[in-house]
């Protein structure tokens, strides 16, 4: 028997062996089907290699198959007469990206760009080398293939601010149609109002699968503190705790690569493992072609007759622009790069810093997850049954609060939640993926030795601090230098202090005291000499424990030509260039007060519609 040793098979008269072999082969087949090549469009790179190069130009070349890029490529390919090329530096996503429970599993893998911030003595000081790990997806779907899938558009005030900065067409009422165009609301909950979300779009949205009873404890505790439940986060103007939507259905991830890239699209070619070196501009500053290195090191240059669209994200896009001679002139000259356009590329970097607050829970009743439970979860998953691997656990519950006004309409802090059983492998995975130094990692895990653990993550939604991104060298293989800018403005620290003064009261609530909740004191050497829980202690804690929540934006900022901080205009065209646009998180004038993935999808939808308007005046959009 293929799956059974001879000694084992000899113990059966035959039928039992046959059934066991059938069961094992079925399980292997189901596992291989979870994320196989058959799910994704063909890789044109194989034909490219065999042909020795491109046999024709393309109308449009899109660089990056992430949250926005896959949307742009898929939508442009809807016009059958257009030839569209999509270049992606990564390959197909691994099986771990399929399920919400494993959303951190690809960090530090080949599917992660594995960026790190520069140490600055202001934040990330509890991480190895005092540097924050910034995961970015390197695969079809981009970071949409490794994020927590939360779908929140941002507030009405966010987009009003974008428009008021000189970007007509970006007010909330203007962009709403593009959010809805992508959406397919699949939730059957009765509290969603008709019309709040789109139905019938390619991007499935649903509530997370979760039976974690600790969510009710969080709700009750926050209710005691004056922060109740809130309706769906449609415009982001609400405060409270809510079961938020995700880009998933039944615990299965839906990326823009899955939603917008169709297999039966002959005018769309996708080349995987295509690492872009530069965009080539002619003497009239028109973007004519893209030069990239394909797997194995062979270099290709491919031309675009209409436009090139950069959608490589807030890290990749500014890097490619600067390598192409578009960026701060002095910086480019210092690296020996030609200056084509002197623009503030790489400035205005914003991110939502994440601050974990750790509690020990259920000290007298905690238990370890059993090996049998883990095996059952995998078996149920493969057999299409209810499985813990389809859960987002307590993270399915998200909070938005205003730290300056209990009932204020616009939140300044978002919370996500993590709950783990005693000595849980999930907590060990979180600690490893985040990159804490050995001393702090050990201290966090001590919270889980003899109790269950609850972590709430505080995200400052509208940070005052801004960072920057510069090139390390003129070599496309060298990662850029990232100054996250965290806590460079003391007002951000003040916001976290206000939030901590709320959340550290949770153990005092009846709901949490019934669960034997206690704040876990971390072993932070630099903070240990300060009075515990004083503002001075928490200021030290903030600078050590802050890390990323994977939302970098703003490095190719949108604004009018009169704005000295702007890189692209309101139609996402690079200032001073022709045939070159940027469509991803880097164009945001300021970060939205929510998770950024929904806004990135909207940017892709709106950007593709703009191109259709420009080239097909009579196309109905």
C-alpha positions in Angstrom: 0.0 0.0 0.0 1.3 3.4 -1.0 0.6 5.1 2.3 1.1 2.1 4.6 4.3 0.3 5.6 4.5 -3.4 4.7 4.4 -4.4 8.4 1.2 -2.3 9.0 -0.5 -3.5 5.8 0.1 -7.1 6.7 -2.2 -6.8 9.7 -5.2 -6.5 7.4 -7.1 -9.0 5.3 -7.6 -6.2 2.7 -10.7 -4.1 3.0 -9.4 -2.1 6.0 -6.2 -1.3 4.1 -8.2 -0.2 1.1 -10.3 2.2 3.1 -7.4 3.6 5.1 -5.5 4.2 1.8 -8.5 5.9 0.3 -8.8 8.1 3.4 -5.2 9.1 3.3 -5.2 9.8 -0.4 -8.3 11.9 0.0 -6.7 14.0 2.7 -3.6 14.5 0.6 -5.7 15.5 -2.4 -7.8 17.9 -0.4 -4.6 19.5 1.0 -3.1 19.9 -2.4 -6.3 21.6 -3.6 -6.2 24.3 -1.0 -4.0 26.6 -3.0 -2.9 24.9 -6.2 -1.7 26.4 -9.4 -5.1 25.7 -11.0 -6.5 28.6 -8.9 -4.4 31.3 -10.5 -4.0 32.7 -14.1 -1.2 31.3 -16.2 2.3 32.5 -15.8 3.3 34.2 -19.1 6.9 34.1 -17.9 7.3 30.6 -19.3 6.3 31.7 -22.8 8.6 34.8 -22.4 11.5 32.6 -21.6 10.9 30.2 -24.5 10.4 33.1 -27.0 13.5 34.9 -25.8 11.6 38.2 -25.3 8.4 40.0 -26.0 7.0 39.8 -29.5 4.8 42.9 -29.2 4.2 46.1 -27.1 1.4 46.4 -24.5 -1.1 49.2 -24.2 -0.6 49.2 -20.4 2.0 47.8 -18.1 1.0 47.5 -14.4 3.9 46.9 -11.9 2.7 45.1 -8.8 -0.1 42.6 -8.3 -1.1 43.7 -4.8 -4.3 45.3 -3.3 -4.5 48.0 -6.0 -2.3 46.6 -8.8 -4.4 43.4 -9.3 -7.5 45.6 -9.4 -6.1 47.9 -12.0 -4.8 45.1 -14.3 -8.0 43.2 -14.1 -10.2 46.2 -14.8 -8.1 47.4 -17.7 -8.2 44.0 -19.2 -12.0 44.3 -19.3 -11.5 46.3 -22.5 -10.8 43.5 -24.8 -8.9 45.5 -27.4 -6.3 46.6 -24.8 -3.2 44.4 -24.2 -2.3 44.5 -20.5 0.9 43.2 -18.9 1.1 42.7 -15.1 4.6 42.3 -13.6 4.8 40.8 -10.1 8.1 40.2 -8.2 6.6 37.2 -6.3 4.8 34.0 -7.3 1.6 32.2 -6.4 0.6 32.5 -2.7 1.3 29.5 -0.4 -1.4 27.5 1.2 -1.1 29.3 4.5 -2.5 32.5 3.0 -5.9 30.8 2.4 -7.1 30.9 6.0 -7.5 33.7 8.5 -6.0 31.8 11.4 -2.6 31.7 9.6 -2.4 35.3 8.5 1.1 35.8 10.1 2.6 32.5 8.9 4.3 33.9 5.8 6.3 36.6 7.6 10.1 36.0 7.3 9.5 33.7 4.3 10.1 34.0 0.6 6.6 35.5 0.2 7.6 38.5 2.4 9.9 41.3 1.3 11.2 41.4 4.9 11.8 45.1 5.2 13.2 46.6 8.4 13.1 50.1 9.7 16.2 52.1 10.7 16.9 52.3 14.5 16.2 55.8 15.8 15.9 55.6 19.6 12.2 56.8 19.4 10.3 53.5 18.8 10.7 49.8 18.1 13.3 49.7 20.9 12.1 46.3 22.2 12.7 44.7 18.8 15.8 42.9 17.7 18.3 45.6 16.7 15.7 48.2 17.8 14.3 47.8 14.3 10.7 47.1 13.3 10.1 44.3 10.9 7.8 45.6 8.1 6.3 42.6 6.3 5.2 43.3 2.7 3.6 40.6 0.5 5.7 39.3 -2.4 3.1 37.3 -4.3 -0.1 37.6 -6.3 -2.3 39.6 -4.1 0.6 41.3 -2.4 0.2 42.2 1.2 -3.5 41.5 0.8 -2.3 37.9 0.9 -0.7 38.2 4.4 -2.8 40.8 6.2 -5.6 40.3 8.8 -8.2 41.0 6.0 -10.0 43.7 8.0 -12.2 45.8 5.6 -12.8 49.3 6.9 -13.1 52.2 4.4 -11.9 55.1 6.5 -13.9 58.1 7.7 -15.8 60.7 5.7 -13.5 63.3 7.2 -10.4 61.4 5.7 -11.6 61.9 2.1 -12.9 65.4 2.7 -9.3 66.2 3.8 -7.9 64.6 0.6 -10.2 66.8 -1.5 -9.5 69.9 0.4 -5.8 69.5 -0.2 -6.4 70.2 -3.9 -7.6 66.8 -5.1 -11.0 67.1 -6.8 -12.9 63.9 -7.1 -11.6 62.4 -3.9 -14.3 63.4 -1.4 -16.2 60.6 0.3 -19.3 60.9 -1.8 -17.0 60.8 -4.9 -15.1 57.7 -3.9 -18.0 55.8 -2.5 -19.1 54.4 -5.9 -15.6 52.9 -6.3 -15.7 51.2 -2.9 -19.1 49.8 -3.8 -18.0 48.7 -7.2 -15.5 46.3 -5.7 -17.7 45.0 -2.9 -19.9 41.9 -2.7 -21.5 41.9 0.8 -22.2 38.3 1.7 -23.1 38.8 5.4 -26.6 37.7 6.3 -26.7 39.8 9.4 -29.8 41.9 9.7 -28.1 45.1 11.1 -26.5 46.0 7.7 -28.5 48.7 6.0 -29.4 48.2 2.3 -27.0 50.2 0.2 -24.3 50.6 2.9 -22.1 48.1 0.9 -22.0 47.0 -2.7 -23.4 43.7 -3.8 -22.3 41.8 -6.8 -18.8 43.2 -7.1 -15.8 40.8 -7.3 -14.5 41.3 -3.7 -16.4 39.2 -1.2 -17.0 40.6 2.2 -18.3 38.8 5.2 -18.1 38.7 9.0 -15.3 36.6 10.5 -16.1 33.1 11.6 -15.4 33.0 15.4 -16.9 31.2 18.4 -14.4 32.7 20.8 -16.4 33.5 23.9 -13.9 36.1 25.2 -15.3 38.6 22.7 -18.3 38.9 25.0 -16.0 39.7 27.9 -14.3 42.5 25.9 -17.7 43.9 24.9 -18.9 43.8 28.4 -15.8 45.3 29.9 -15.7 48.2 27.4 -19.4 48.8 28.0 -18.6 49.2 31.7 -16.0 51.8 30.8 -18.6 53.7 28.7 -17.7 52.3 25.2 -20.6 50.3 23.9 -21.3 48.5 20.6 -21.4 50.3 17.3 -23.0 49.7 13.9 -21.0 48.6 10.8 -18.0 50.8 10.1 -19.2 52.1 6.8 -18.1 55.8 6.9 -15.9 55.3 10.0 -17.8 58.0 11.9 -18.8 55.7 14.8 -17.2 54.8 18.0 -17.6 51.5 19.9 -16.9 47.7 19.5 -18.0 46.0 16.4 -17.8 42.7 14.5 -16.0 44.1 11.5 -16.1 42.8 7.9 -13.2 41.2 6.2 -12.1 40.3 2.7 -12.9 36.7 3.3 -15.9 34.3 3.3 -16.3 31.4 5.7 -12.7 31.9 6.9 -11.2 31.7 3.4 -9.2 34.7 2.3 -10.2 36.6 -0.8 -7.4 38.7 -2.2 -7.6 41.1 -5.1 -5.6 38.6 -7.1 -8.5 36.1 -6.6 -11.3 38.6 -7.0 -10.0 40.7 -10.0 -7.6 38.5 -12.0 -9.6 36.1 -14.2 -8.1 33.0 -15.7 -10.0 33.4 -19.0 -8.5 36.8 -20.0 -6.5 36.3 -23.1 -5.5 40.0 -23.3 -4.0 40.0 -19.8 -0.5 38.5 -19.4 1.0 38.0 -16.0 4.7 37.6 -15.4 5.7 36.3 -12.0 9.2 36.6 -10.5 9.7 39.9 -12.4 11.8 42.3 -10.3 11.5 45.7 -11.8 14.8 47.7 -12.1 13.5 51.0 -13.5 11.0 52.8 -15.7 12.6 54.2 -18.8 11.7 57.8 -19.7 12.5 59.4 -23.1 13.9 62.9 -23.7 10.3 64.3 -23.5 9.8 62.7 -20.0 7.4 60.1 -21.4 7.5 56.7 -19.7 8.1 54.3 -22.6 9.2 51.0 -21.1 9.9 48.9 -18.1 13.2 47.0 -17.5 12.9 44.0 -15.2 14.9 41.0 -14.2 13.1 37.6 -14.5 13.9 34.5 -12.6 17.3 33.2 -13.4 18.7 36.7 -13.9 17.7 37.4 -17.5 16.9 41.1 -18.1 14.0 42.2 -20.3 12.7 45.6 -21.4 9.0 45.8 -22.5 7.3 48.9 -24.0 3.9 50.4 -23.3 2.1 52.3 -26.0 -0.3 54.1 -23.7 0.7 54.1 -20.0 2.8 52.5 -17.2 1.0 52.2 -13.9 3.1 51.8 -10.7 1.3 49.8 -8.0 4.2 48.3 -6.1 3.1 49.8 -2.7 4.3 52.4 -0.4 7.8 50.9 -0.3 8.3 49.4 -3.8 6.8 52.3 -5.7 9.1 55.1 -4.4 12.0 52.8 -4.7 11.3 52.2 -8.4 10.6 55.9 -9.0 13.9 56.9 -7.6 15.8 54.2 -9.4 14.2 55.6 -12.6 15.5 59.1 -11.8 12.3 60.5 -10.3 12.9 61.7 -6.8 14.8 64.3 -4.7 17.5 65.5 -6.9 20.2 65.8 -4.3 19.6 62.3 -3.0 19.7 60.8 -6.5 22.9 62.6 -7.4 24.5 61.4 -4.2 24.0 57.8 -5.4 25.1 58.6 -9.0 21.7 58.2 -10.4 20.5 60.5 -13.3 17.8 63.1 -12.3 14.9 63.0 -14.7 12.3 64.7 -12.4 13.0 66.4 -9.1 10.1 65.3 -6.9 9.6 64.7 -3.2 9.4 60.9 -3.6 9.8 58.9 -0.4 8.7 61.8 1.9 5.4 61.9 4.0 5.7 58.2 5.1 2.8 57.4 7.5 1.9 54.2 9.3 -0.3 53.1 12.1 2.0 52.1 14.9 0.7 49.2 17.0 1.1 49.1 20.8 0.3 45.8 22.5 -1.2 45.8 26.0 -1.0 42.3 27.6 -3.3 40.8 30.2 -3.2 37.4 32.0 -6.6 35.8 32.1 -8.3 32.8 33.8 -5.3 32.0 36.1 -7.2 29.2 38.0 -9.0 27.7 35.0 -6.6 28.1 32.1 -5.7 25.0 30.0 -3.4 24.1 27.2 -4.6 23.4 23.7 -4.3 19.7 23.1 -2.5 18.1 20.1 -5.8 16.3 19.3 -7.6 19.6 19.0 -5.0 20.8 16.5 -5.2 17.6 14.5 -9.0 17.8 14.5 -8.9 21.4 13.3 -6.8 20.4 10.3 -8.9 17.3 9.6 -12.2 19.3 9.7 -10.6 22.0 7.5 -9.7 19.4 4.8 -13.2 17.8 5.0 -15.0 21.1 4.6 -16.3 21.2 8.2 -16.3 23.8 10.9 -12.6 24.3 11.9 -10.7 26.5 14.3 -8.4 27.3 11.4 -11.2 29.3 9.9 -11.5 31.5 13.0 -10.1 35.0 13.5 -10.7 34.4 17.3 -11.0 37.6 19.2 -9.6 39.6 16.4 -13.0 39.5 14.7 -14.0 42.1 17.3 -12.6 45.5 16.5 -12.9 48.7 18.6 -12.9 52.4 17.6 -12.7 55.0 20.4 -12.2 58.7 20.8 -9.8 59.3 23.6 -10.7 63.0 24.0 -14.5 62.7 23.9 -16.4 59.6 25.1 -19.0 60.0 22.4 -16.9 61.9 19.8 -17.8 61.0 16.2 -14.3 60.5 14.8 -12.2 57.9 16.6 -8.5 58.4 17.2 -7.7 54.9 18.5 -8.5 51.6 16.9 -8.1 48.3 18.8 -7.7 44.7 17.6 -7.6 41.8 19.9 -5.7 38.5 20.4 -6.6 35.7 22.8 -4.6 32.6 23.3 -4.9 29.6 25.6 -2.2 28.8 28.0 1.1 27.8 26.4 -0.4 28.3 23.0 1.6 28.0 19.8 -0.3 31.0 18.4 1.3 33.3 21.0 4.7 31.9 20.3 4.1 32.5 16.6 3.0 36.1 17.2 6.2 36.8 19.3 8.4 35.3 16.6 6.7 37.1 13.7 6.8 40.5 15.4 10.6 40.3 16.1 10.8 41.1 19.8 14.3 40.8 21.3 15.0 37.7 23.4 14.5 39.4 26.7 11.1 40.9 25.8 9.9 37.8 23.9 10.6 35.7 27.0 8.7 38.1 29.2 5.7 38.1 26.9 5.6 34.3 26.9 5.7 34.3 30.7 2.2 35.8 30.6 1.1 32.6 28.9 2.9 30.0 31.1 0.2 29.6 33.7 -2.8 31.5 32.3 -4.6 32.3 29.2 -3.4 35.6 27.5 -5.3 38.5 26.1 -3.6 41.2 24.1 -5.3 44.4 22.9 -3.4 46.3 20.2 -3.8 50.1 20.3 -3.5 51.9 16.9 -3.2 55.6 16.7 -5.4 56.3 13.6 -4.2 59.8 12.7 -0.5 60.0 13.7 1.2 63.4 13.6 4.6 61.8 13.1 5.9 61.2 9.5 8.8 59.3 8.3 10.7 58.9 5.0 12.2 56.4 2.6 15.5 56.7 0.8 17.6 54.5 -1.4 20.4 52.5 0.1 22.2 52.4 -3.3 21.4 52.5 -7.0 21.1 48.7 -7.0 17.5 47.5 -7.4 18.3 44.5 -5.2 19.1 46.6 -2.1 16.2 47.3 0.2 15.5 50.9 0.7 16.2 52.7 4.0 13.0 53.2 6.0 12.7 55.8 8.7 9.2 55.0 10.1 9.0 58.3 11.9 7.2 56.8 14.8 6.8 59.0 17.9 8.9 61.9 16.4 5.9 64.1 17.3 5.2 64.0 21.1 1.5 64.4 20.4 1.4 60.8 19.3 2.8 59.6 22.6 0.2 61.7 24.4 -2.6 60.0 22.4 -1.3 56.6 23.5 -1.1 57.7 27.1 -4.8 58.7 27.0 -5.6 55.3 25.4 -3.6 53.4 28.0 -5.3 55.2 30.8 -8.6 53.8 29.5 -7.5 50.2 28.7 -5.4 49.6 31.8 -8.7 49.9 33.7 -10.2 46.8 32.1 -9.2 44.5 35.0 -11.2 46.7 37.3 -14.4 46.0 35.4 -16.8 43.3 36.6 -16.5 41.4 33.3 -12.7 41.2 33.4 -12.5 40.6 37.2 -14.6 37.5 36.7 -12.0 36.2 34.4 -9.2 36.9 36.9 -7.7 39.5 34.6 -4.5 41.3 35.5 -2.2 43.5 33.5 1.1 41.7 32.7 4.2 43.7 33.6 6.9 43.2 31.0 10.6 43.0 31.7 11.7 46.2 30.0 15.1 47.0 31.3 15.0 50.7 30.5 11.6 51.2 32.1 12.0 49.0 35.2 13.3 51.8 37.3 10.3 54.0 36.7 7.2 54.0 38.9 5.0 51.3 37.4 2.0 52.6 35.5 3.0 56.2 35.9 2.9 58.3 32.8 6.7 58.2 32.7 6.6 54.4 32.7 4.1 54.3 29.9 6.1 56.8 27.8 9.0 54.5 28.1 6.8 51.5 27.3 5.4 53.2 24.2 8.8 53.8 22.7 9.9 50.3 23.3 6.8 48.3 22.4 5.4 50.1 19.4 5.7 48.2 16.1 4.0 48.3 12.8 0.4 47.2 12.0 1.3 46.9 8.3 -0.2 50.2 7.0 2.6 52.3 5.3 1.2 55.0 3.0 2.0 58.4 1.5 5.4 58.1 -0.2 4.2 59.4 -3.6 1.7 61.9 -2.2 -1.3 63.2 -4.3 -1.7 66.9 -4.7 -1.7 69.7 -7.2 1.4 70.9 -9.0 1.6 73.9 -6.7 2.0 71.6 -3.7 5.7 71.1 -3.1 5.1 67.9 -1.2 3.1 66.2 -4.1 4.3 63.6 -6.5 1.1 62.8 -8.4 -1.9 64.9 -9.4 -5.6 64.1 -8.6 -5.7 61.8 -11.7 -2.7 60.0 -10.3 -0.3 61.1 -13.0 3.3 61.7 -12.0 4.0 65.5 -12.1 6.1 66.4 -15.1 5.9 62.9 -16.7 3.7 61.6 -19.4 2.3 58.1 -19.6 3.1 57.3 -15.9 0.7 57.0 -13.0 0.8 55.7 -9.5 -2.1 53.7 -8.1 -1.5 52.3 -4.6 -1.2 53.3 -0.9 1.7 55.7 -1.7 -0.6 58.3 -3.2 -2.6 58.9 0.0 -2.1 62.6 1.1 -2.7 61.4 4.7 -3.4 58.0 6.2 -7.0 57.0 6.6 -8.4 56.5 10.1 -8.9 52.7 9.5 -7.1 49.7 8.1 -5.8 50.8 4.7 -6.6 47.8 2.5 -10.1 48.9 1.6 -8.8 52.3 0.5 -6.1 50.7 -1.6 -8.8 48.6 -3.4 -10.8 51.7 -4.0 -7.7 53.5 -5.4 -7.3 50.7 -7.9 -10.9 50.8 -8.9 -11.0 54.6 -9.2 -7.6 54.7 -11.0 -8.7 52.1 -13.6 -11.9 54.1 -14.2 -9.9 57.3 -14.7 -7.8 55.5 -17.4 -11.0 54.3 -19.1 -12.4 57.8 -19.0 -9.2 59.2 -20.6 -9.0 56.7 -23.4 -12.6 55.8 -23.9 -14.8 58.8 -23.5 -17.9 56.9 -24.3 -17.3 53.9 -22.0 -20.0 53.6 -19.4 -18.3 53.4 -16.0 
